[in-house]
Amino acid sequence: MDFNDSPEEAEFRETARAWLSAHAPTAVTGRSTRHADLMAEAKAWQAKKADAGYAQITWPKEWGGGGGTPIQSVIFSQEEAKFGVAYGFFGIGLGMCVPTVMAFADEATKKRFVGPALRGEEIWCQLFSEPAGGSDVAGLRTRAVKEGDEWVINGQKVWTTGAHYSDFGILLTRTNPDAPKHKGLTMFWIDMHDPAVSVKPIHQMSGSSDFNEVYFTDLRVKDSQRLGAVDDGWKVALVTLMNERLAVGGSTGPNYAEIMELARTVNDGEEPALNNQAFRQKLADWYVLSEGLKFTRFRTMTALSRGQTPGPESSIGKIISANQLQDLSHQAMELEDQFGIIVDPKISPMEAAFQQSAMWAPGLRIAGGTDEILKNIIAERVLGLPGDIRVDKDLPFKDAPAGR
Ligand SMILES: Cc1cc2nc3c(=O)[nH]c(=O)nc-3n(C[C@H](O)[C@H](O)[C@H](O)COP(=O)(O)OP(=O)(O)OC[C@H]3O[C@@H](n4cnc5c(N)ncnc54)[C@H](O)[C@@H]3O)c2cc1C
């Protein structure tokens, strides 16, 4: 493991930091990075990054990217996070959907979509999860039936982040219920503004609506909107999900340093909460976990720096950080007492940041693989333990429990 930037990496970090200092808009911490009020400034920031080659650092220059390396992309994300301007609107599109389009669409389609997405002019969403297909996404039921040169799509997706502000989406459908569940799926790109697509935002406990239910009623798409071969959508979906794994970078919210600062300033009885022995014990645990996470992240960065792809051990990072964030945020809200209800960062950025992370942490433990699924991955692919039992793997989908 190499803890230091190489000379080239240090130079890139310095250049990125200088550019961010000169150009980044002033951020207000403690609010959702996907708050609707932020859309205009997020789009302007994305266009500015695109002009400077920082919008998608690893994409080839001919597609508007920076022609850089994955480690440079991680370094830029780390520096950008410090400025509080890492907006959440474009990550799914640029990190997962558009790379899938780039891998499977024809040249004309790529030319049409890549530039506007890169500049933040058009936003994409990922339409995979369904009521019967979440962890087991291959259990999905949304049907696509071929009629001439078109496909007719009916069904429902759920938890679709950003569907309510997205222009396009990649949609995984079932095209062959007679085949085993992974072998009868087909992927399409769709226009989210089509009247046959109905988007219903889900109201969250934080008060915001980041994700949605999406219904398709006789949605007609051209066969030319297909990504990959008919019934080969699982292969296409894996490309999308593999790209999700590279999403390593800055921190996901307040950590032990922020709660330590809070505990210095609030009293527990007559004394600062920092003097409370039980609290100090917890603080020590969070510190140890944070250090472990830091070294795990270094391992990922070392792999990227050497041109390797990070392995399944990166699953460890999400389990630990999401659980720690939930624990730490709850403890912070306890310390804040009645001030813990403050949600407006303009009144108190620190209170709002902890409330924000307390509301967000449970979702983080589910999105992109639940705790249990990640434990299965670690058990099977890191520790080499026997695999999860998959009784319906080879059954025709229509005969499997999810297909009935
Ligand atoms: C914040 C957020 C954003 C999201 N954004 C998107 C998006 O943009 N697009 C999209 O398509 N989806 C999105 N999702 C959906 C997400 O991918 C699913 O919620 C996730 O895969 C879990 O699926 P599920 O909710 O159906 O739970 P289920 O799969 O029904 O799981 C229910 C419970 O059973 C456990 N479980 C399931 N299978 C196993 C197993 N084999 N072994 C042990 N335990 C198991 C799970 O861990 C969980 O505790 C998002 C979710 C969240 C929370």
The ligand as an SDF file (V2000), in Angstrom:
LIG
                    3D

 53 58  0  0  0  0  0  0  0  0999 V2000
  -31.3130    5.9570   -1.4820 C   0  0  0  0  0  0  0  0  0  0  0  0
  -31.6640    4.9050   -2.4980 C   0  0  0  0  0  0  0  0  0  0  0  0
  -31.5230    5.1760   -3.8480 C   0  0  0  0  0  0  0  0  0  0  0  0
  -31.8240    4.2030   -4.8020 C   0  0  0  0  0  0  0  0  0  0  0  0
  -31.7210    4.5300   -6.1330 N   0  0  0  0  0  0  0  0  0  0  0  0
  -32.0580    3.6170   -7.0710 C   0  0  0  0  0  0  0  0  0  0  0  0
  -32.0190    3.9410   -8.4640 C   0  0  0  0  0  0  0  0  0  0  0  0
  -31.7050    5.0780   -8.8530 O   0  0  0  0  0  0  0  0  0  0  0  0
  -32.3850    3.0120   -9.3700 N   0  0  0  0  0  0  0  0  0  0  0  0
  -32.7450    1.7470   -8.9960 C   0  0  0  0  0  0  0  0  0  0  0  0
  -33.0270    0.9390   -9.8770 O   0  0  0  0  0  0  0  0  0  0  0  0
  -32.8040    1.3950   -7.6780 N   0  0  0  0  0  0  0  0  0  0  0  0
  -32.4850    2.3090   -6.7150 C   0  0  0  0  0  0  0  0  0  0  0  0
  -32.5660    1.9830   -5.3700 N   0  0  0  0  0  0  0  0  0  0  0  0
  -33.0660    0.6670   -4.9990 C   0  0  0  0  0  0  0  0  0  0  0  0
  -32.0170   -0.2420   -4.3970 C   0  0  0  0  0  0  0  0  0  0  0  0
  -31.1560   -0.7320   -5.3860 O   0  0  0  0  0  0  0  0  0  0  0  0
  -32.7790   -1.3530   -3.6700 C   0  0  0  0  0  0  0  0  0  0  0  0
  -33.5190   -0.7550   -2.6230 O   0  0  0  0  0  0  0  0  0  0  0  0
  -31.8530   -2.3960   -3.0920 C   0  0  0  0  0  0  0  0  0  0  0  0
  -31.2220   -3.1080   -4.1150 O   0  0  0  0  0  0  0  0  0  0  0  0
  -32.6050   -3.3640   -2.1540 C   0  0  0  0  0  0  0  0  0  0  0  0
  -33.7260   -3.8810   -2.7760 O   0  0  0  0  0  0  0  0  0  0  0  0
  -35.1580   -3.8650   -2.0540 P   0  0  0  0  0  0  0  0  0  0  0  0
  -35.3820   -2.4850   -1.5230 O   0  0  0  0  0  0  0  0  0  0  0  0
  -36.1440   -4.4290   -3.0070 O   0  0  0  0  0  0  0  0  0  0  0  0
  -35.0050   -4.8140   -0.8070 O   0  0  0  0  0  0  0  0  0  0  0  0
  -35.0920   -6.4170   -0.8310 P   0  0  0  0  0  0  0  0  0  0  0  0
  -34.1910   -6.9360   -1.8860 O   0  0  0  0  0  0  0  0  0  0  0  0
  -36.5220   -6.8330   -0.8760 O   0  0  0  0  0  0  0  0  0  0  0  0
  -34.4830   -6.7660    0.5850 O   0  0  0  0  0  0  0  0  0  0  0  0
  -35.2680   -6.7670    1.8000 C   0  0  0  0  0  0  0  0  0  0  0  0
  -34.3770   -7.2590    2.9290 C   0  0  0  0  0  0  0  0  0  0  0  0
  -33.9850   -8.6370    2.6590 O   0  0  0  0  0  0  0  0  0  0  0  0
  -32.5620   -8.7610    2.6870 C   0  0  0  0  0  0  0  0  0  0  0  0
  -32.1210   -9.7050    1.6560 N   0  0  0  0  0  0  0  0  0  0  0  0
  -32.5280   -9.7590    0.3470 C   0  0  0  0  0  0  0  0  0  0  0  0
  -31.8800  -10.7570   -0.2950 N   0  0  0  0  0  0  0  0  0  0  0  0
  -31.0410  -11.3340    0.6040 C   0  0  0  0  0  0  0  0  0  0  0  0
  -30.0890  -12.4020    0.5400 C   0  0  0  0  0  0  0  0  0  0  0  0
  -29.8810  -13.0800   -0.6080 N   0  0  0  0  0  0  0  0  0  0  0  0
  -29.4030  -12.7100    1.6720 N   0  0  0  0  0  0  0  0  0  0  0  0
  -29.6090  -12.0270    2.8230 C   0  0  0  0  0  0  0  0  0  0  0  0
  -30.5050  -11.0170    2.9580 N   0  0  0  0  0  0  0  0  0  0  0  0
  -31.1980  -10.6620    1.8690 C   0  0  0  0  0  0  0  0  0  0  0  0
  -32.0420   -7.3540    2.3540 C   0  0  0  0  0  0  0  0  0  0  0  0
  -30.7410   -7.1440    2.8540 O   0  0  0  0  0  0  0  0  0  0  0  0
  -33.0790   -6.4710    3.0620 C   0  0  0  0  0  0  0  0  0  0  0  0
  -32.7610   -6.3290    4.4300 O   0  0  0  0  0  0  0  0  0  0  0  0
  -32.2750    2.9330   -4.3900 C   0  0  0  0  0  0  0  0  0  0  0  0
  -32.4230    2.6580   -3.0290 C   0  0  0  0  0  0  0  0  0  0  0  0
  -32.1410    3.6260   -2.0900 C   0  0  0  0  0  0  0  0  0  0  0  0
  -32.3260    3.3090   -0.6370 C   0  0  0  0  0  0  0  0  0  0  0  0
  1  2  1  0
  2  3  1  0
  2 52  2  0
  3  4  2  0
  4  5  1  0
  4 50  1  0
  5  6  2  0
  6  7  1  0
  6 13  1  0
  7  8  2  0
  7  9  1  0
  9 10  1  0
 10 11  2  0
 10 12  1  0
 12 13  2  0
 13 14  1  0
 14 15  1  0
 14 50  1  0
 15 16  1  0
 16 17  1  0
 16 18  1  0
 18 19  1  0
 18 20  1  0
 20 21  1  0
 20 22  1  0
 22 23  1  0
 23 24  1  0
 24 25  2  0
 24 26  1  0
 24 27  1  0
 27 28  1  0
 28 29  2  0
 28 30  1  0
 28 31  1  0
 31 32  1  0
 32 33  1  0
 33 34  1  0
 33 48  1  0
 34 35  1  0
 35 36  1  0
 35 46  1  0
 36 37  1  0
 36 45  1  0
 37 38  2  0
 38 39  1  0
 39 40  1  0
 39 45  2  0
 40 41  1  0
 40 42  2  0
 42 43  1  0
 43 44  2  0
 44 45  1  0
 46 47  1  0
 46 48  1  0
 48 49  1  0
 50 51  2  0
 51 52  1  0
 52 53  1  0
M  END
$$$$
